[in-house]
Amino acid sequence: MKKIIVTGCNGQLGRAVNEYYKNASDISFVNTDVEELDITSIDAVMKLAREVQPYAIINCAAHTAVDACEKEYDRAFQINAIGPRNLAIAARETGAKLVHISTDYVFDGKGTRPYVETDPTDPQSAYGSTKLAGEEFVKAFADRYFILRTAWLYGDGKNFAKTMLRLSETYDKVRVVNDQVGSPTSTVELTKAINALLFSDNYGIFHATCEGSCAWDEFAREIFRLAGKNTVVEGITTAEYNAPAPRPAYSILENRMLKLTTDFMFADWHDAIAVYLKELCG
Ligand SMILES: NC(=O)c1ccc[n+]([C@@H]2O[C@H](COP(=O)([O-])OP(=O)(O)OC[C@H]3O[C@@H](n4cnc5c(N)ncnc54)[C@H](OP(=O)(O)O)[C@@H]3O)[C@@H](O)[C@H]2O)c1
């Protein structure tokens, strides 16, 4: 029986990982969220890892509120950088594999072609720089790690698709940013990518996003189309939207390492959101 510690199990990805493996008879999960295991505490992390002696730790915990990270840099650093550092130390100490999730925000967002894993990083936001520090700690302290950089994630939890559907209940028209491009990625697809790596020795950094790309306004239109809503989407610029934290204008990641080292292929974002909305809305 392989024991796997999941952190942040109540988040979008944590739930998807649990759902994916719910019928696996050879895996037992030790599910934790901040009440059971605060990943910012090295003592708590070491204690649990020594008790469980896990095959792997899947880190689904993070401070994902991008705008809040600007105001709460230290808190964001604790969760997004020191947390993964603690898990990396515990993974090394117990011989466990570590799955850690990172983000497109580690790049500057000024690219003109999809970013590959070896491209230089240059985060522009507090969220991005704390997540990059998390990657660096994982690389420094863990022996056997998989870092998956994903983007525009949606699943069982708060996300863009659900926000759009909620707004469509009240408004006939919504204004959505049209000058940021990326790849909407479902937690189901991301979990399949984790599964393609977890039982292998294929360690390192992997870009992990659904295939294809769009701007946020195009994503919103597809959500409304699939959900049978007549809500009109008006495209606006990032400057007009005026969010507190800078967002990358260009967020497209090429899943080069997954393509070159595994048989796994992400679904196209259109197909993944269709599956998601079918389950959500029927
Ligand atoms: N969401 C996206 O669009 C996106 C894009 C790119 C990359 N990612 C990355 O993908 C991963 C999964 O994201 P997600 O959307 O599933 O995140 P999420 O839904 O925000 O879930 C994160 C979970 O971690 C918990 N948590 C916070 N602080 C913790 C701590 N100190 N110890 C233990 N647990 C803690 C949160 O609890 P509370 O809710 O109580 O804080 C929450 O249950 C993260 O690494 C994120 O950075 C996400």
Ligand as a Chemical Component Dictionary entry (heavy atoms), coordinates in Angstrom:
data_LIG
# 
_chem_comp.id                   LIG 
_chem_comp.type                 NON-POLYMER 
_chem_comp.pdbx_formal_charge   0 
_chem_comp.three_letter_code    LIG 
# 
loop_
_chem_comp_atom.comp_id 
_chem_comp_atom.atom_id 
_chem_comp_atom.alt_atom_id 
_chem_comp_atom.type_symbol 
_chem_comp_atom.charge 
_chem_comp_atom.model_Cartn_x 
_chem_comp_atom.model_Cartn_y 
_chem_comp_atom.model_Cartn_z 
_chem_comp_atom.pdbx_ordinal 
LIG N1  N1  N 0  -6.081 28.630 -9.230  1  
LIG C1  C1  C 0  -5.345 28.913 -10.312 2  
LIG O1  O1  O 0  -5.795 29.538 -11.268 3  
LIG C2  C2  C 0  -3.907 28.455 -10.366 4  
LIG C3  C3  C 0  -3.137 28.809 -11.481 5  
LIG C4  C4  C 0  -1.813 28.382 -11.541 6  
LIG C5  C5  C 0  -1.280 27.612 -10.521 7  
LIG N2  N2  N 1  -2.047 27.309 -9.443  8  
LIG C6  C6  C 0  -1.454 26.506 -8.368  9  
LIG O2  O2  O 0  -2.149 25.274 -8.321  10 
LIG C7  C7  C 0  -2.149 24.783 -6.982  11 
LIG C8  C8  C 0  -3.562 24.402 -6.583  12 
LIG O3  O3  O 0  -4.370 25.581 -6.666  13 
LIG P1  P1  P 0  -5.910 25.559 -6.238  14 
LIG O4  O4  O 0  -6.624 26.475 -7.162  15 
LIG O5  O5  O -1 -6.362 24.149 -6.055  16 
LIG O6  O6  O 0  -5.791 26.280 -4.812  17 
LIG P2  P2  P 0  -6.951 26.551 -3.750  18 
LIG O7  O7  O 0  -8.264 26.081 -4.272  19 
LIG O8  O8  O 0  -6.787 27.966 -3.309  20 
LIG O9  O9  O 0  -6.555 25.571 -2.553  21 
LIG C9  C9  C 0  -5.441 25.787 -1.730  22 
LIG C10 C10 C 0  -5.705 25.096 -0.424  23 
LIG O10 O10 O 0  -4.555 25.263 0.419   24 
LIG C11 C11 C 0  -5.036 25.602 1.720   25 
LIG N3  N3  N 0  -3.996 26.257 2.500   26 
LIG C12 C12 C 0  -3.730 27.590 2.583   27 
LIG N4  N4  N 0  -2.740 27.808 3.466   28 
LIG C13 C13 C 0  -2.352 26.600 3.936   29 
LIG C14 C14 C 0  -1.382 26.161 4.873   30 
LIG N5  N5  N 0  -0.594 27.042 5.514   31 
LIG N6  N6  N 0  -1.259 24.839 5.118   32 
LIG C15 C15 C 0  -2.077 23.954 4.514   33 
LIG N7  N7  N 0  -3.021 24.286 3.622   34 
LIG C16 C16 C 0  -3.160 25.603 3.327   35 
LIG C17 C17 C 0  -6.206 26.486 1.428   36 
LIG O11 O11 O 0  -7.011 26.673 2.573   37 
LIG P3  P3  P 0  -7.821 28.089 2.702   38 
LIG O12 O12 O 0  -8.779 28.118 1.566   39 
LIG O13 O13 O 0  -8.448 27.951 4.049   40 
LIG O14 O14 O 0  -6.786 29.169 2.613   41 
LIG C18 C18 C 0  -6.910 25.686 0.331   42 
LIG O15 O15 O 0  -7.713 24.645 0.863   43 
LIG C19 C19 C 0  -1.487 25.870 -6.137  44 
LIG O16 O16 O 0  -0.125 25.557 -5.953  45 
LIG C20 C20 C 0  -1.600 27.112 -6.993  46 
LIG O17 O17 O 0  -0.578 28.049 -6.717  47 
LIG C21 C21 C 0  -3.348 27.694 -9.345  48 
# 
loop_
_chem_comp_bond.comp_id 
_chem_comp_bond.atom_id_1 
_chem_comp_bond.atom_id_2 
_chem_comp_bond.value_order 
_chem_comp_bond.pdbx_ordinal 
LIG N1  C1  SING 1  
LIG C1  O1  DOUB 2  
LIG C1  C2  SING 3  
LIG C2  C3  SING 4  
LIG C2  C21 DOUB 5  
LIG C3  C4  DOUB 6  
LIG C4  C5  SING 7  
LIG C5  N2  DOUB 8  
LIG N2  C6  SING 9  
LIG N2  C21 SING 10 
LIG C6  O2  SING 11 
LIG C6  C20 SING 12 
LIG O2  C7  SING 13 
LIG C7  C8  SING 14 
LIG C7  C19 SING 15 
LIG C8  O3  SING 16 
LIG O3  P1  SING 17 
LIG P1  O4  DOUB 18 
LIG P1  O5  SING 19 
LIG P1  O6  SING 20 
LIG O6  P2  SING 21 
LIG P2  O7  DOUB 22 
LIG P2  O8  SING 23 
LIG P2  O9  SING 24 
LIG O9  C9  SING 25 
LIG C9  C10 SING 26 
LIG C10 O10 SING 27 
LIG C10 C18 SING 28 
LIG O10 C11 SING 29 
LIG C11 N3  SING 30 
LIG C11 C17 SING 31 
LIG N3  C12 SING 32 
LIG N3  C16 SING 33 
LIG C12 N4  DOUB 34 
LIG N4  C13 SING 35 
LIG C13 C14 SING 36 
LIG C13 C16 DOUB 37 
LIG C14 N5  SING 38 
LIG C14 N6  DOUB 39 
LIG N6  C15 SING 40 
LIG C15 N7  DOUB 41 
LIG N7  C16 SING 42 
LIG C17 O11 SING 43 
LIG C17 C18 SING 44 
LIG O11 P3  SING 45 
LIG P3  O12 DOUB 46 
LIG P3  O13 SING 47 
LIG P3  O14 SING 48 
LIG C18 O15 SING 49 
LIG C19 O16 SING 50 
LIG C19 C20 SING 51 
LIG C20 O17 SING 52 
# 
